[in-house]
């Protein structure tokens, strides 16, 4: 009897399964909207974004940063003959970013940063970035991304930089492809920059023009490891040729006078970077960063950073971060060069050094659908940092960003 | 030996990719706090700052050079 019941139950299982599927399909059919006619107010194009080639603004962001730098370096002429000289400068850096889409496949990004450097060189042609007391510089950087298919993006970038003693052009191309249901993203890019700038003699007079070219290739892999962990690994290599200094740094000489920097005319740099983000159970996130750098001038550098984020409300989070960097110096770095040295530099940036950065930020992101007091899509960010180096350089940094997403 | 360790570490990371995390379990990863990189503006600002002051620029996707003659 029991056996007969079991046989009957087994025979009815496929029938029950078919019945269940039929009921499921029928119930979906009853709740699914029927296809509306194109001229109906419920047509797909009227409910969703209609496919269009029109340009639509997606976001506008303004970032303003102020840097206040103090310190001394042997490459500076703003001090005693045998150095070190002042590296004091104040930088005001506003920049704007506009992102727009054109149709379904094209995304344009326009980025315009401006540098206003004051008190750059109070006594002589020197400084980290400029050759006069006050300098204004700016760039126009345009990137267009084409979505070839839902898994593949191709981007093209062009930029021009104008600065008092400087002209620079940059162009690049990148490819990005997602795999494994978007759990893996691989990308590759090529970037080339050409700089053309004034050459200075050690007494500050202009001495013709100099140029250099830089080519960079990079590969990156981003991988979702768990529902709460994502990691990224990238490797890149840069090859440079031409005048690789800024043309106005000086070097104290064993004779008691000052001379110009003498640098090799080529340099190969490579960097391996690892990043990871881990969600924390108390609505926080831990972000880790490590970078290994080596170049043909003998510099080997390790940079590490940890960022701890904490979400306070759905629209607000705060974060704190700490970065440590250590590097060996260029093989020809010196603060007192022999007269017969083939290469020489006293640039404090190329010296053996350790640096630390401590900072914090607060970020507000309002949703684009609805926000308090009718404000939608607002992005606000305020960050404060302090950077300090073992060879006498300190920088206080404050930046704030405001923007809207549409 | 170091290179071998590095390759093994990367390979170990790669093996975890065999088990794809379904999209409906990635809600935590969509939070802006979880982005592995900074936003483009902040990333550019920080990269330029360090590139100018640490003599260890380039090689990681950003061109060395392009303004700021110290790089």
Interface residues (C-beta under 8 A of the other chain):
Chain A: X61 X63 X65 X67 X93 X95 X97 X109 X111 X113 X128 X129 X137 X139 X159 X161 X163 X165 X166 X168 X170 X172 X180 X181 X182 X183 X184 X189 X191 X192 X193 X194 X195 X197 X212 X213 X214 X215 X216 X218 X220 X222 X223 X224 X225 X226 X227 X228 X230 X231 X232 X233 X234 X235 X236 X237 X238 X240 X245 X246 X247 X249 X269 X270 X271 X272 X273 X275 X276 X277 X279 X284 X285 X287 X291 X293 X295 X299 X301 X303 X309 X311 X317 X319 X325 X327 X330 X347 X349 X350 X353 X355 X363 X365 X381 X383 X387 X389 X393 X395 X397 X399 X401
Chain B: X6 X10 X13 X14 X16 X17 X20 X21 X22 X23 X25 X26 X27 X28 X29 X31 X32 X33 X34 X35 X36 X37 X40 X41 X42 X44 X45 X49 X50 X52 X53 X54 X55 X56 X57 X58 X59 X60 X61 X62 X63 X64 X65 X66 X67 X68 X69 X70
